[in-house]
Every structure is written in C-alpha cells, then in structure tokens.
C-alpha cells in the first residue's frame, strides 16, 4: 500500500469524512456576492462557520472559482471576505444552486469575531435560548 493509500484509507464503520474544524450555524440571510467576472449578485446564506459557508444563488459558479462575500448580521457583525467554491449542487431546473465555499481571505479579527458569533449562537440554540420577539402582546406576558 502506498503512503497515499494509508493516509486516505477509510476507517471501518466510519463515514470517511473529516470532522468540522469549527461550529457551523444554520441561517437564512441575504449576502452580496462578487462573481469572478466582477458582477455583484445576491445570494442566500444557508449556514456559516469561521472557515466557510453554504450559500444558494441563481448565479452559476464552478468548483475552484474565487468569489467575494459581504455578510452583515447586525451591530459590529459585518464581514468582507474572499472564498473559493469547494462544492456545487445544482437546483431543480438550474435555479437556486447550492454552493459550499471555504474562506481563503479573511482578516484574523474578522475570523475571531465570526467564530465567537457562531459559537455563541450555536450554544444558545442547543440550550433552547431564543431571541425575544420584537412585539409582545399582553397574552404573551407571564401571569403573576
């Protein structure tokens, strides 16, 4: 067996997939994407981590292409980064294809802030903590 066969040998009973390096947060947020041709296109962010993301767009992309992403999640949560397409799955009839991207350029500060944001949101959702709704009716308030 070659060294490559040994390094990439699938373990018995395992899926053969590497574990994620960081937490991934499921979202449904609009983002701005700059394509390899330089045009700005809308996309929907499906999930995000400090290392990459999954997005949906009508724009056709190929594995290996580099794109720009602008994400905004609220106060002090703005991110500008470069990403490389590592996964592509076409949608029905060619609409809303799904792409996995790996961040290839993101500042250390942005990566730390994004990782903290994702980790906090994932931890909160695991313990059933949800954001308060903006409008509460009298029926929503606890009775004393």
N, C-alpha and C positions, 0 to 999 in steps of 0.2 A: 504494500500500500504506500502510495506517495505521501509526502508531507501534507499536500493539499487535501488528499482524501482523509487523512487523520484530523486535520484542523476543521474540516467542514462535515465530518461524519455526523449523521443524525443519531441522536441518542434514542435507545429503545424506550418506547412508551411516551416519548415527548413529541411535541409538535415540530421541533426543529427551529422554531422561531426564537429570536433573541428577546429577552425581556426589555421593556422600555427603560430608558435611562432616566426619564422624569415623568411626573404625573401629567396626565392628559385630561383636559377639561372640555366636556361637550358643551357647545354653544350654538347659537344661530344668530350670527352678527354679520351685518354688511361690512365689507372691506373694499379698498381700492387696490387694484392690481395693475401693474405696468407690465405689458407683454414684451417679449423680445423685440418686437417691431417698434416699441416706444409708445404704443397707444395705451391710454388708460381705460380700464374696463371694470365694471362692477363684478363682485363675487360674493358668495355667502360662505362665511367661515363656519365649518361644522364642528371642529374641535381644534384645540391648540395646546401646545406644551412649550417649554423653553427651547426645545430643539427642532420643532417642526409643527406642521398643521395639516388639516384636511380641509379642502375648500371645494365648492361647487361653482361652476361658471358655464356660460354658453360658449365662451371662447375656447377654441381648440388649442391645446398645448401638447407638447411631446415630452416624453421622459428625457431628462438631461437638460432641458431648456431652463434658463435662469429668468426669474421674474422679480419684480419689486412688489412689496406689500406694504400697505398703510393700514394699521389697525388702531381703533380707538374704542376703549372700554369705559371711559369716564375720566373723572378727575385724576390727573397725573398717570394715566394709563394709555399713553399714545406711543405707538411703536412704528418705526420705519426700518425695513429690513430687506435684504435680498434673500431669495430662496431658490432652490433647484428642485424641479419636478422629479420625484422618485417613483411615483405610482400614477397610473392613469386608468380610469374605468369610464367607458362611455355610458351615457344615459340612454333611455328609450328614445329612439328616433334621432339620436345625436344631441338631444337637449340636456342641459344641466349635467355635464360630465363631472365626475368626481376625481380630484387630484390630491395626492399626498405630496407635500413639499417638506424639504429639510432646509432649515435656515443656514445659509452659508456666510452671511454677513449680518451681524447684529452686535451692537456695542455691548461691552461687559455689563455696563449699568443697566441697559435695557434687558439683557438676558436675566440678570438677577431680579429686577423688578417683575418681569414676566413670570419667572419661576415662582416668586413669592405670591403673586396674584393667583396663579393657577393652583398652587398648593393650598392656599387659604380657602379658595372656592371649593376645591375637591374635598377638603377636610370638613368644611361646613356642610356640604351636601351629604356626606356619609353619616353625619350625626343628626340629620333631619332639620338643620337650621336653614331657614329660608328668609329672604329679604322681606321686609314688611311691605304690604301693598300701599300704594300712594294714597288711596282713598279708602277710609273705613266707614262703614255705616254703623249706626247705633246697635244693630243686631250683631255686629262683629265684636263689640267690646265685651270683656268678661263681666259677668254679673257678680255683685258682691252681696 
